[in-house]
């Protein structure tokens, strides 16, 4: 992990966001971030399902007995 963020760094980032956007916009911002994460997870789950379905199934070879 290239970035090591601890609690103090996260608090500073949140304070800066609070100062920039203000208290009125924060619920909208958090809601849109949550929707984006949910959409990403759903699309990722769909991609995984498609990749499982796309794999060819192994067929058993039948040997003819003479």
C-alpha positions as CSV (number, residue, x, y, z in Angstrom):
1,X,0.0,0.0,0.0
2,X,1.7,3.2,-1.1
3,X,-0.1,5.6,1.2
4,X,-0.2,5.0,4.9
5,X,-3.0,7.2,6.3
6,X,-3.5,7.2,10.0
7,X,-6.3,8.7,12.1
8,X,-4.7,12.2,12.4
9,X,-4.3,12.4,8.6
10,X,-7.9,11.3,8.0
11,X,-9.2,13.9,10.4
12,X,-7.2,16.6,8.7
13,X,-8.5,15.6,5.3
14,X,-12.1,15.6,6.6
15,X,-11.7,19.0,8.2
16,X,-10.4,20.4,4.9
17,X,-13.4,18.9,3.0
18,X,-15.7,20.4,5.7
19,X,-14.2,23.8,5.2
20,X,-14.3,23.7,1.4
21,X,-17.9,22.3,1.0
22,X,-19.6,23.4,4.2
23,X,-22.1,21.6,6.3
24,X,-25.0,21.9,3.8
25,X,-23.3,19.9,1.0
26,X,-21.7,17.1,3.0
27,X,-24.8,14.8,3.1
28,X,-25.1,15.1,-0.7
29,X,-21.4,14.4,-1.2
30,X,-21.5,11.4,1.2
31,X,-24.6,10.0,-0.5
32,X,-23.1,10.3,-4.0
33,X,-19.9,8.6,-2.8
34,X,-22.0,5.8,-1.3
35,X,-24.0,5.3,-4.5
36,X,-20.8,5.3,-6.5
37,X,-19.3,2.6,-4.3
38,X,-22.5,0.5,-4.5
39,X,-22.6,0.8,-8.3
40,X,-18.9,-0.2,-8.5
41,X,-19.5,-3.3,-6.3
42,X,-22.6,-4.4,-8.3
43,X,-20.8,-4.0,-11.6
44,X,-17.8,-5.9,-10.3
45,X,-20.0,-8.7,-9.1
46,X,-21.7,-8.8,-12.5
47,X,-18.3,-9.0,-14.2
48,X,-17.3,-11.9,-12.0
49,X,-20.5,-13.8,-12.8
50,X,-19.9,-13.2,-16.5
51,X,-16.3,-14.5,-16.3
52,X,-17.5,-17.7,-14.6
53,X,-20.1,-18.3,-17.2
54,X,-17.7,-17.6,-20.1
55,X,-15.3,-20.3,-19.0
56,X,-15.8,-23.4,-21.1
57,X,-16.8,-26.5,-19.2
58,X,-14.6,-29.5,-19.4
59,X,-16.1,-32.4,-21.2
60,X,-15.2,-35.9,-20.3
61,X,-13.6,-37.8,-23.2
62,X,-15.3,-41.1,-23.9
63,X,-13.2,-43.9,-25.0
64,X,-14.8,-46.3,-27.4
65,X,-14.3,-49.9,-26.3
66,X,-13.7,-52.3,-29.1
